[in-house]
Amino acid sequence: MSVKESAAVGQLLGLLEARYALRVIWALKDGHAQTFRLLQDSVGGITPNTLNTRIKELREAGLLTHIGEGYCLTPLGMDLAKRLGELPAFAARWASSLSKKTQ
């Protein structure tokens, strides 16, 4: 991995490790726009202030936008969500391996 690629990965991980950032992206992965309130409910447990902050950061990063119906992912954000789509299968395998260790 080049220095430039490594820096880009570091920047992306820095953005995504912010509290609830991945949950906001995950909540919008189906491509349907959500109002602020619906997005807050979809994410669960996020305060309005934190959601406002995440929305601002994700918009500045080019991953999220606002259209007439509400917030939705940009094409770049949808690409990221698509790549994160493998998480459920991985999470299931991971959880299974953890349960096997405790038996």
MIKE-936505 format. One record per residue: x, y, z of N, C-alpha, C, O in turn; residue number from 0. Coordinates in Angstrom, 1 decimal, padded with zeros to 4 digits. Example, Ala and Ser with C-alpha at 12.3 -4.5 7.8 and 13.67 -1.06 7.14 Angstrom:
2
+--------+--------+--------+--------+--------+--------+--------+--------+--------+--------+--------+--------+-----+
|    n_u |    n_v |    n_w |   ca_u |   ca_v |   ca_w |    c_u |    c_v |    c_w |    o_u |    o_v |    o_w |  nr |
+--------+--------+--------+--------+--------+--------+--------+--------+--------+--------+--------+--------+-----+
|  013.2 | -005.7 |  007.8 |  012.3 | -004.5 |  007.8 |  013.2 | -003.3 |  007.8 |  014.2 | -003.3 |  008.5 |   0 |
|  012.8 | -002.2 |  007.1 |  013.7 | -001.1 |  007.1 |  012.9 |  000.0 |  007.9 |  013.4 |  001.1 |  008.0 |   1 |
+--------+--------+--------+--------+--------+--------+--------+--------+--------+--------+--------+--------+-----+
***
This chain:
103
+--------+--------+--------+--------+--------+--------+--------+--------+--------+--------+--------+--------+-----+
|    n_u |    n_v |    n_w |   ca_u |   ca_v |   ca_w |    c_u |    c_v |    c_w |    o_u |    o_v |    o_w |  nr |
+--------+--------+--------+--------+--------+--------+--------+--------+--------+--------+--------+--------+-----+
|  000.8 | -001.2 |  000.0 |  000.0 |  000.0 |  000.0 |  000.9 |  001.2 |  000.0 |  001.8 |  001.3 |  000.8 |   0 |
|  000.6 |  002.2 | -000.9 |  001.4 |  003.4 | -001.0 |  001.1 |  004.3 |  000.2 |  000.1 |  004.1 |  000.9 |   1 |
|  002.0 |  005.3 |  000.4 |  001.8 |  006.2 |  001.4 |  000.5 |  007.0 |  001.2 | -000.2 |  007.3 |  002.2 |   2 |
|  000.2 |  007.3 |  000.0 | -001.0 |  008.1 | -000.3 | -002.3 |  007.2 |  000.0 | -003.2 |  007.7 |  000.6 |   3 |
| -002.2 |  005.9 | -000.4 | -003.4 |  005.0 |  000.0 | -003.5 |  004.9 |  001.5 | -004.6 |  004.9 |  002.0 |   4 |
| -002.4 |  004.7 |  002.1 | -002.4 |  004.6 |  003.6 | -003.0 |  005.8 |  004.3 | -003.8 |  005.7 |  005.2 |   5 |
| -002.7 |  007.0 |  003.8 | -003.2 |  008.2 |  004.3 | -004.7 |  008.3 |  004.1 | -005.5 |  008.7 |  005.0 |   6 |
| -005.2 |  007.9 |  002.9 | -006.6 |  007.9 |  002.6 | -007.4 |  006.9 |  003.5 | -008.4 |  007.3 |  004.0 |   7 |
| -006.8 |  005.7 |  003.7 | -007.4 |  004.8 |  004.6 | -007.5 |  005.3 |  006.0 | -008.5 |  005.2 |  006.7 |   8 |
| -006.4 |  005.9 |  006.5 | -006.4 |  006.6 |  007.8 | -007.5 |  007.6 |  007.9 | -008.1 |  007.7 |  009.0 |   9 |
| -007.6 |  008.5 |  006.9 | -008.6 |  009.5 |  007.0 | -010.0 |  008.9 |  007.0 | -010.9 |  009.4 |  007.8 |  10 |
| -010.3 |  007.9 |  006.2 | -011.6 |  007.3 |  006.2 | -011.9 |  006.6 |  007.5 | -013.0 |  006.8 |  008.0 |  11 |
| -011.0 |  005.9 |  008.0 | -011.2 |  005.3 |  009.3 | -011.4 |  006.3 |  010.4 | -012.2 |  006.1 |  011.3 |  12 |
| -010.7 |  007.4 |  010.4 | -010.9 |  008.4 |  011.3 | -012.3 |  009.0 |  011.3 | -012.9 |  009.2 |  012.3 |  13 |
| -012.8 |  009.2 |  010.1 | -014.2 |  009.6 |  009.9 | -015.2 |  008.6 |  010.5 | -016.1 |  008.9 |  011.2 |  14 |
| -015.0 |  007.3 |  010.1 | -016.0 |  006.3 |  010.4 | -015.9 |  005.8 |  011.9 | -016.9 |  005.3 |  012.4 |  15 |
| -014.8 |  006.1 |  012.6 | -014.7 |  005.7 |  014.0 | -015.4 |  006.7 |  014.9 | -015.6 |  006.4 |  016.1 |  16 |
| -015.9 |  007.8 |  014.4 | -016.6 |  008.8 |  015.2 | -017.9 |  008.1 |  015.6 | -018.5 |  007.4 |  014.8 |  17 |
| -018.3 |  008.3 |  016.8 | -019.5 |  007.7 |  017.4 | -020.7 |  007.8 |  016.5 | -021.1 |  009.0 |  016.1 |  18 |
| -021.3 |  006.7 |  016.1 | -022.6 |  006.6 |  015.3 | -022.4 |  006.9 |  013.8 | -023.3 |  006.8 |  013.1 |  19 |
| -021.2 |  007.2 |  013.4 | -021.0 |  007.5 |  011.9 | -021.4 |  006.3 |  011.1 | -022.1 |  006.4 |  010.1 |  20 |
| -020.9 |  005.1 |  011.4 | -021.2 |  003.9 |  010.7 | -022.7 |  003.6 |  010.8 | -023.3 |  003.1 |  009.8 |  21 |
| -023.3 |  003.9 |  011.9 | -024.8 |  003.6 |  012.1 | -025.6 |  004.5 |  011.2 | -026.6 |  004.1 |  010.6 |  22 |
| -025.2 |  005.7 |  011.0 | -025.9 |  006.7 |  010.1 | -025.8 |  006.1 |  008.7 | -026.8 |  006.1 |  008.0 |  23 |
| -024.6 |  005.8 |  008.3 | -024.5 |  005.2 |  006.9 | -025.3 |  003.9 |  006.8 | -026.0 |  003.7 |  005.8 |  24 |
| -025.2 |  003.1 |  007.7 | -026.0 |  001.8 |  007.7 | -027.5 |  002.0 |  007.6 | -028.2 |  001.3 |  006.9 |  25 |
| -028.0 |  003.0 |  008.3 | -029.4 |  003.3 |  008.4 | -029.9 |  003.8 |  007.0 | -031.1 |  003.7 |  006.7 |  26 |
| -029.0 |  004.4 |  006.2 | -029.4 |  004.9 |  004.9 | -029.0 |  004.0 |  003.7 | -029.2 |  004.4 |  002.6 |  27 |
| -028.5 |  002.9 |  004.0 | -027.9 |  002.0 |  003.0 | -029.0 |  001.5 |  002.0 | -028.6 |  001.1 |  000.9 |  28 |
| -030.3 |  001.5 |  002.3 | -031.3 |  001.1 |  001.4 | -031.6 |  002.1 |  000.3 | -032.4 |  001.7 | -000.6 |  29 |
| -031.1 |  003.3 |  000.4 | -031.2 |  004.2 | -000.7 | -032.4 |  005.2 | -000.5 | -032.7 |  006.1 | -001.3 |  30 |
| -033.2 |  004.9 |  000.6 | -034.4 |  005.8 |  000.8 | -034.0 |  007.0 |  001.7 | -033.4 |  006.8 |  002.7 |  31 |
| -034.5 |  008.1 |  001.3 | -034.2 |  009.3 |  002.1 | -034.9 |  009.3 |  003.4 | -036.0 |  008.7 |  003.5 |  32 |
| -034.3 |  009.8 |  004.4 | -035.0 |  009.8 |  005.8 | -034.9 |  011.2 |  006.3 | -033.9 |  011.9 |  006.2 |  33 |
| -036.0 |  011.6 |  006.9 | -036.0 |  012.9 |  007.6 | -035.1 |  012.8 |  008.9 | -034.7 |  011.7 |  009.2 |  34 |
| -034.8 |  014.0 |  009.4 | -033.9 |  014.0 |  010.6 | -034.5 |  013.1 |  011.7 | -033.7 |  012.2 |  012.2 |  35 |
| -035.7 |  013.2 |  012.0 | -036.4 |  012.4 |  013.1 | -036.3 |  010.9 |  012.8 | -036.0 |  010.1 |  013.6 |  36 |
| -036.7 |  010.6 |  011.5 | -036.7 |  009.2 |  011.2 | -035.2 |  008.6 |  011.2 | -035.0 |  007.5 |  011.6 |  37 |
| -034.3 |  009.4 |  010.8 | -032.9 |  008.9 |  010.8 | -032.5 |  008.8 |  012.3 | -031.8 |  007.8 |  012.6 |  38 |
| -032.9 |  009.7 |  013.1 | -032.5 |  009.5 |  014.6 | -033.1 |  008.3 |  015.1 | -032.5 |  007.5 |  015.9 |  39 |
| -034.4 |  007.9 |  014.8 | -035.0 |  006.7 |  015.2 | -034.3 |  005.5 |  014.6 | -034.1 |  004.5 |  015.3 |  40 |
| -033.9 |  005.6 |  013.4 | -033.2 |  004.4 |  012.7 | -031.9 |  004.1 |  013.3 | -031.5 |  003.0 |  013.5 |  41 |
| -031.2 |  005.2 |  013.7 | -029.9 |  005.0 |  014.3 | -030.0 |  004.5 |  015.7 | -029.3 |  003.6 |  016.2 |  42 |
| -031.0 |  005.0 |  016.5 | -031.2 |  004.5 |  017.8 | -030.2 |  005.1 |  018.8 | -029.0 |  004.8 |  018.7 |  43 |
| -030.7 |  005.7 |  019.9 | -029.8 |  006.2 |  020.9 | -029.0 |  007.4 |  020.7 | -028.2 |  007.8 |  021.5 |  44 |
| -029.1 |  008.0 |  019.5 | -028.3 |  009.1 |  019.2 | -029.0 |  010.4 |  019.6 | -030.2 |  010.6 |  019.3 |  45 |
| -028.3 |  011.3 |  020.2 | -028.9 |  012.6 |  020.5 | -029.0 |  013.5 |  019.3 | -028.2 |  013.3 |  018.3 |  46 |
| -029.9 |  014.5 |  019.3 | -030.0 |  015.4 |  018.1 | -028.7 |  016.1 |  017.9 | -028.3 |  016.3 |  016.7 |  47 |
| -028.0 |  016.5 |  018.9 | -026.7 |  017.2 |  018.7 | -025.7 |  016.3 |  018.1 | -025.0 |  016.8 |  017.1 |  48 |
| -025.6 |  015.1 |  018.5 | -024.6 |  014.2 |  017.9 | -025.0 |  013.9 |  016.5 | -024.1 |  013.8 |  015.6 |  49 |
| -026.3 |  013.7 |  016.2 | -026.7 |  013.4 |  014.8 | -026.4 |  014.6 |  013.9 | -025.9 |  014.4 |  012.8 |  50 |
| -026.6 |  015.8 |  014.4 | -026.3 |  017.0 |  013.6 | -024.8 |  017.0 |  013.3 | -024.4 |  017.3 |  012.2 |  51 |
| -024.0 |  016.7 |  014.3 | -022.5 |  016.7 |  014.1 | -022.1 |  015.6 |  013.0 | -021.3 |  015.9 |  012.1 |  52 |
| -022.7 |  014.4 |  013.2 | -022.3 |  013.3 |  012.2 | -022.8 |  013.7 |  010.8 | -022.1 |  013.5 |  009.8 |  53 |
| -024.0 |  014.2 |  010.7 | -024.5 |  014.7 |  009.4 | -023.6 |  015.7 |  008.7 | -023.3 |  015.6 |  007.6 |  54 |
| -023.2 |  016.7 |  009.5 | -022.3 |  017.7 |  009.0 | -020.9 |  017.1 |  008.5 | -020.5 |  017.4 |  007.4 |  55 |
| -020.4 |  016.2 |  009.3 | -019.1 |  015.5 |  009.0 | -019.3 |  014.7 |  007.7 | -018.4 |  014.7 |  006.8 |  56 |
| -020.3 |  013.9 |  007.7 | -020.5 |  013.0 |  006.5 | -020.9 |  013.8 |  005.2 | -020.5 |  013.4 |  004.1 |  57 |
| -021.5 |  014.9 |  005.4 | -021.8 |  015.8 |  004.2 | -020.5 |  016.4 |  003.7 | -020.3 |  016.4 |  002.5 |  58 |
| -019.7 |  016.9 |  004.6 | -018.4 |  017.5 |  004.2 | -017.5 |  016.4 |  003.6 | -016.7 |  016.8 |  002.7 |  59 |
| -017.6 |  015.2 |  004.0 | -016.8 |  014.1 |  003.4 | -017.4 |  013.6 |  002.1 | -016.8 |  012.7 |  001.4 |  60 |
| -018.5 |  014.1 |  001.7 | -019.1 |  013.7 |  000.4 | -019.9 |  012.4 |  000.4 | -020.1 |  011.8 | -000.6 |  61 |
| -020.2 |  011.9 |  001.6 | -020.9 |  010.6 |  001.7 | -022.4 |  010.8 |  001.9 | -023.2 |  009.8 |  001.7 |  62 |
| -022.9 |  011.9 |  002.3 | -024.3 |  012.2 |  002.7 | -024.7 |  013.5 |  002.1 | -023.9 |  014.4 |  001.9 |  63 |
| -026.0 |  013.5 |  001.7 | -026.6 |  014.8 |  001.2 | -028.0 |  014.9 |  001.7 | -028.5 |  014.0 |  002.3 |  64 |
| -028.6 |  016.1 |  001.4 | -030.0 |  016.3 |  001.8 | -030.7 |  016.6 |  000.5 | -030.3 |  017.5 | -000.3 |  65 |
| -031.8 |  015.9 |  000.3 | -032.7 |  016.2 | -000.8 | -034.0 |  016.6 | -000.3 | -034.2 |  016.6 |  001.0 |  66 |
| -035.0 |  016.9 | -001.1 | -036.3 |  017.3 | -000.6 | -037.0 |  016.4 |  000.4 | -037.6 |  016.9 |  001.4 |  67 |
| -036.8 |  015.1 |  000.3 | -037.4 |  014.1 |  001.2 | -036.6 |  013.9 |  002.5 | -037.2 |  013.4 |  003.5 |  68 |
| -035.4 |  014.3 |  002.5 | -034.6 |  014.1 |  003.7 | -033.1 |  013.8 |  003.4 | -032.6 |  014.2 |  002.3 |  69 |
| -032.5 |  013.1 |  004.3 | -031.0 |  012.7 |  004.1 | -030.9 |  011.4 |  003.4 | -031.7 |  010.5 |  003.6 |  70 |
| -029.9 |  011.3 |  002.5 | -029.6 |  010.1 |  001.8 | -028.1 |  010.1 |  001.5 | -027.4 |  011.1 |  001.6 |  71 |
| -027.6 |  008.9 |  001.1 | -026.2 |  008.7 |  000.8 | -026.0 |  009.2 | -000.6 | -026.9 |  009.1 | -001.5 |  72 |
| -024.9 |  009.8 | -000.9 | -024.4 |  010.2 | -002.2 | -024.0 |  008.9 | -002.9 | -023.9 |  007.8 | -002.3 |  73 |
| -023.7 |  009.0 | -004.2 | -023.2 |  007.8 | -004.9 | -021.9 |  007.2 | -004.2 | -021.8 |  006.0 | -004.1 |  74 |
| -021.1 |  008.1 | -003.7 | -019.9 |  007.6 | -003.0 | -020.3 |  007.0 | -001.7 | -019.7 |  005.9 | -001.4 |  75 |
| -021.2 |  007.5 | -001.0 | -021.7 |  006.9 |  000.2 | -022.4 |  005.6 |  000.0 | -022.2 |  004.7 |  000.8 |  76 |
| -023.1 |  005.5 | -001.1 | -023.7 |  004.2 | -001.5 | -022.7 |  003.1 | -001.8 | -022.8 |  001.9 | -001.5 |  77 |
| -021.6 |  003.6 | -002.4 | -020.5 |  002.6 | -002.7 | -019.9 |  002.1 | -001.4 | -019.6 |  000.9 | -001.3 |  78 |
| -019.7 |  003.0 | -000.5 | -019.2 |  002.6 |  000.8 | -020.1 |  001.6 |  001.5 | -019.7 |  000.6 |  002.1 |  79 |
| -021.4 |  002.0 |  001.5 | -022.4 |  001.1 |  002.1 | -022.5 | -000.3 |  001.5 | -022.6 | -001.3 |  002.2 |  80 |
| -022.3 | -000.3 |  000.2 | -022.3 | -001.6 | -000.5 | -021.1 | -002.4 | -000.1 | -021.2 | -003.6 |  000.1 |  81 |
| -019.9 | -001.8 |  000.1 | -018.7 | -002.5 |  000.6 | -018.9 | -002.9 |  002.0 | -018.3 | -004.0 |  002.4 |  82 |
| -019.7 | -002.2 |  002.8 | -019.9 | -002.6 |  004.2 | -021.0 | -003.7 |  004.2 | -021.2 | -004.3 |  005.3 |  83 |
| -021.6 | -004.0 |  003.1 | -022.7 | -005.0 |  003.1 | -022.2 | -006.4 |  003.4 | -023.0 | -007.3 |  003.7 |  84 |
| -020.9 | -006.6 |  003.4 | -020.4 | -007.9 |  003.9 | -020.4 | -008.1 |  005.4 | -020.1 | -009.2 |  005.9 |  85 |
| -020.6 | -007.0 |  006.1 | -020.5 | -007.0 |  007.6 | -021.5 | -008.0 |  008.2 | -021.1 | -008.7 |  009.1 |  86 |
| -022.8 | -008.1 |  007.8 | -023.6 | -009.1 |  008.5 | -023.1 | -010.5 |  008.4 | -023.1 | -011.2 |  009.5 |  87 |
| -022.6 | -011.0 |  007.3 | -022.1 | -012.4 |  007.2 | -020.9 | -012.5 |  008.1 | -020.7 | -013.5 |  008.7 |  88 |
| -020.0 | -011.5 |  008.0 | -018.8 | -011.6 |  008.9 | -019.2 | -011.6 |  010.3 | -018.6 | -012.3 |  011.1 |  89 |
| -020.1 | -010.7 |  010.7 | -020.5 | -010.6 |  012.1 | -021.1 | -011.9 |  012.6 | -020.9 | -012.3 |  013.8 |  90 |
| -021.9 | -012.6 |  011.8 | -022.4 | -013.9 |  012.2 | -021.3 | -014.9 |  012.4 | -021.3 | -015.6 |  013.4 |  91 |
| -020.3 | -015.0 |  011.5 | -019.2 | -015.9 |  011.7 | -018.4 | -015.5 |  012.9 | -018.0 | -016.4 |  013.7 |  92 |
| -018.2 | -014.3 |  013.1 | -017.5 | -013.8 |  014.3 | -018.2 | -014.1 |  015.6 | -017.6 | -014.7 |  016.5 |  93 |
| -019.5 | -013.9 |  015.7 | -020.3 | -014.2 |  016.9 | -020.3 | -015.7 |  017.1 | -020.2 | -016.1 |  018.3 |  94 |
| -020.4 | -016.5 |  016.1 | -020.3 | -017.9 |  016.2 | -019.0 | -018.4 |  016.8 | -019.0 | -019.3 |  017.6 |  95 |
| -017.9 | -017.8 |  016.3 | -016.6 | -018.2 |  016.8 | -016.5 | -017.8 |  018.3 | -015.8 | -018.5 |  019.1 |  96 |
| -017.1 | -016.7 |  018.7 | -017.0 | -016.3 |  020.1 | -017.8 | -017.2 |  021.0 | -017.3 | -017.6 |  022.1 |  97 |
| -019.0 | -017.6 |  020.5 | -019.8 | -018.6 |  021.3 | -019.1 | -019.9 |  021.4 | -019.3 | -020.6 |  022.5 |  98 |
| -018.4 | -020.4 |  020.4 | -017.7 | -021.6 |  020.5 | -016.5 | -021.6 |  021.5 | -016.2 | -022.6 |  022.2 |  99 |
| -015.9 | -020.4 |  021.7 | -014.8 | -020.2 |  022.7 | -015.4 | -020.3 |  024.1 | -014.6 | -020.8 |  025.0 | 100 |
| -016.6 | -019.9 |  024.3 | -017.1 | -019.9 |  025.7 | -017.8 | -021.2 |  026.1 | -018.2 | -021.4 |  027.2 | 101 |
| -017.9 | -022.1 |  025.1 | -018.5 | -023.4 |  025.4 | -017.6 | -024.4 |  026.0 | -017.9 | -025.5 |  026.3 | 102 |
+--------+--------+--------+--------+--------+--------+--------+--------+--------+--------+--------+--------+-----+
***
